[in-house]
Amino acid sequence: MKKVILVIIVFMALQSFSVEGNSKESSVFRLEGLPDLSQTDPQAGFDLLGYVMCGPVAVSNSLVWLGLKGYRDLVDLSGDPFTDQVALARLLAGEGYMNTRFSRGGTSTINLLKGLERYITGRGYEHSVISYYGWNYCPERFAREDLPPSPGKLKEQFSPSSSLIINLGWYHYDPKEDCYTRDGGHWVTMAGHGEDYILINDPAPWSGRSSSSHRVILRRIEHGFLKGDSKRLPRSAWGYYMVSEGLPLPKKGVVGIIDGVVLLEMEVQFPGYHGKENPISLKRQAPVWTGSR
């Protein structure tokens, strides 16, 4: 009986997981209806015009989508999606969760992870799993391999019951030193993928006000090194992936490199289940990104 119920739940989740294909390219996987809130939308009225709100907004895209697709206890929904998401982003940015601050440049990796964990468990989904892949520091309970996240691994982890929040680093490249110097970062939401690209919902103002997923092509870095203010830098740039085309950048001369990825794997929720008994998870066992060396 349990097997039948699990099959039904997975089937229901897949209804919002679009698979498209034609003779010109292989299948395209996307989360239909994934929100694409702009962090500087005047109607949202975020503090400081929303310029440091990319983390909470990127996460709220995923949480609202999951809430609308069956995880009813995850988000308070009133029937007004915009107002509900703005309220959620505000909550996530607060001191009790991600503690997003202009003076700190926005939301750090560690604060985003801790804030997301506190929110997810507080809503009754204690058996969901939050992981981090990348070079930035995080508590051991979130840490997986710190090898460069690859497009192949992003696609492998993408599913109707998971969320991928990508941390892009903004770098300036010096060809004489063969060095990428970090100058800030940005959080975006993965919305899908095709054979040679990923789909990104970007909350940044330079991505435009209208809702749309960017078709982003990534290119593997073959040489050089990364440096910046972090204690985890410098390190080899070999094997990391940079934005080649498809995603607007904040200014001329900046290179976008994937520094890390936050993965949220939601547990399967039975009708009336509040995370207290008999959890069944769609997550893969101990996912590890082995890199491509």
N, C-alpha and C positions, 0 to 999 in steps of 0.2 A: 504493500500500500504506500509506504514512504517513497519508494522508487517512482510510483505513478505521480504522487504529489510533486516530487522534485522535477520530474519531466515537465509537468504543467507549468510550474513556476519559471523554469528556464525558457519555456516556449513563450510565456507572456512577456518576459523581458526582451526576448528577441524581436517582438513585434515592433519595438521602437529602434531597432538596430538595422538600419537600411543597408542592403547589399545591392549594388548596381553593377552592371557589366554590359559590355558590347563587344563587337568584333575588333575594335581599335585598341582596347586596353583591357586588362584584367579587372576583376571586381574592385569596386570602391566601397569601403565600409565607413559609415558615418552615423553619428548620434543625431537622429532627426529631431529638430526642435530644440537643440541645445542653446540656451540663452547666450547672448553676446552683448552684455551690458557694457557701456562705455563708462570708464571711471571718472570722466569729466563731464558727463551729461548734466547740464544745468538743472534739469528737473530732479535729479537725484539729490543735489544740494550737499554733496560731501564736503567736509572741512577742507580748507586750503585748495578748493576747486577740484579735489580728488586726485591731485598729481602723485600722491604716494599710495593710492588705493588699489594698485594692480593686484596685489596678493589676495586680499579679501574678495575682490570682485571676481578674479579668475576662479577661486574656489567656489564662490557662490553660484557661478555658472553651472558647475557640476552638481552641487547639492540640490539646487532647484530642479534640475533635470531629473535627478534620481527621485526627488520627492514627488514629482508629477508622474513618474513611471512606476509607482508601486511602493516606494519607501515612505509611506504616509506620515510616519512619526518623525521623519528627518527634518522637515521644514514646516513652519506654520504657514498654511496657504489659505488666503481669503477669497480667492477668485480674481484678484488683481495681481498678475504675475510681476509687473514692474515694481509696484509698491512693496510686494513681499520680498523681492530680491534686494531692493535697496535697504530694507530693514535688516535683512540677513547680513549683508555686507557691512553695515554699520556695526552690528553686533560682533561679527568676527574681528573687526578692526579694533575693538575695545580692549581695555587692559585685562579683562578677564579671559581673553582668548589670544589673539595674535599680537596685540599691543603695537599696532602700526603707528609709527611716529615719523614726522617730517624730519626731526633732528637726527634720526637714525637712518634716513634714506629710504624709509618705507617699512617693509616686513622682511626680517631676516629668515633664513631657512629654518633655524631652530625654533623661532617663534611661530612660524607658519605650521610646522609639524606639531608642536605642543598645543597650539590653539585649535587645530583641526582635531587632534586626539580628544581634547577636552570636550569639544562640541559633539563629536560623534558618540562618545561614551555617555555624555549627558543626555542624549536623545534616546538612549536605550540600545544602541548597537555596539555593545562591548566586544562582540566577537568579530567585528570587522578588523581588517589589517591595514596599517599605514606603514609604508616603506619609503626609504630615500636612497636614490642611486646618484652618485656624483662626488665631486671633490670637496664640497663644503662640509664643515663640521656639523654633526648632529648627535643626539644621544644614542647610545648603543642599541637601544630597543628598536630604533627605526633603521639603523644602518645596514646596508647591504654592500656589495662591492663598490669601491670608489673608482672603478675603471670607467672610461668614457661611455655614456649612454649612446647607443647606436640606433638608427632608424629601424633596423630589424627588431631590436628588443622593444622599442616603443610599440611597434605593431603587434608583437607577440603578447604584450600585456594588455592591449586594448580590448575591451569587452563591454557588453551592456551593463554589467554590474561593477565596473571599475571606473575610476577617474584618474587621469594623468594631468598633473599640473607641472608645466615645464618652466624651469628657471633659466632664462637667457642672460648671459653676461654681455655687457657692452664693452668692446675692446677697441683700442687703437693699435694698428699694426705698423711696426717700424721694420721695413725691409732690410735695412743695414744691419740691425741687430737680430733680425728674424725673431722678433718678439711681439707678443700681443699683450698690451697693458690694459688691465681692467679699469673701467671708469663707470661703475654702476651696474645695475641689472634690472630685470623685468620678469614678471610672472604672466604666463599665458595658459590657455586651456586647450588640450588636444581634442579635436572634434571628429577625427576620422583619419583615413589614409587610403591611398591608392598604391599602385605598384611601385612608383618611384617618387612619392611625395607624401607628406602628412598634411592634414587640415588643422588649422589653428584659428581659434577665436581669441582675438587680441583686444584687451580692454583699453589700450592706449589711445590718446586723442589723435595721434598721427595716423591711426588706422581707419579713421572716419567714424561718423556717427551712425551710419546705417549698419544693420546687422548682416554680417557676411563672414563666411569662413575663408581664410586665406590658404591657397594651395601653395605649400612651401616645399621647395627643393633644398635638400641639405647636401653639403660637400664635406668629405672627410679631409682633415688637416694632416698633412704628411711630414711636416717638419716644424721647427721653431719651439717656443715655449711660452707659457702663460705666466704673467706676473701681476702683482697688485698688492693691496694693503693686507690681505688675509694672511694668517699664519700658515695656511695650507698652500700658499703660493710662495715662490715660483714652482712650476712643474712643467714637464714636457707637454707640448700641445699635440703631440702625435696621437692620432686616433680619436680626437674630439671632432665634433661636427659643427660646422658653421652654416649660417643661412646663405645659400647661394642665390636664390631668387624667390619672389612671391610674398615676402613679408616686408611692409614698410619699416624703415629704421628711423630712430629719433632725429638723426642729423647726418650730414655728409661726413664721410670719413670714418664712420663707426662700423664695426663688424659685430654681428650677433653670433655668439657661440653657446651651445647648450652646456651649461655648467652642471646641471643636475635635474632630477625629475622626482616629484612626489607622487607615489602611487597609492591610491585608496581602493581597497578591495572590499566591497560590501558583502556581508553575510546574506544568505537567502532568508527572506522573511515570510513565515507562514501567516495566514490570516489570523489576526489577534495576537501574534507573537511579538514580545517586547524585549527580546534578547536575554531572557532569563533561563530558558530551558531548551534542550535539544537543538542547538544551533547547527545548521548545515551551511557550509561555505562554498561559494563558487571559486574561491581562490586556488591558485596552484600552490603546491607545496614548496616552501622556502625558495621563492624565485631568486635566482642569482644571475646577474648580468656578467658574462665572462669576457666581454670585449671582443675584439676581432684581430688580435695580434697573431 
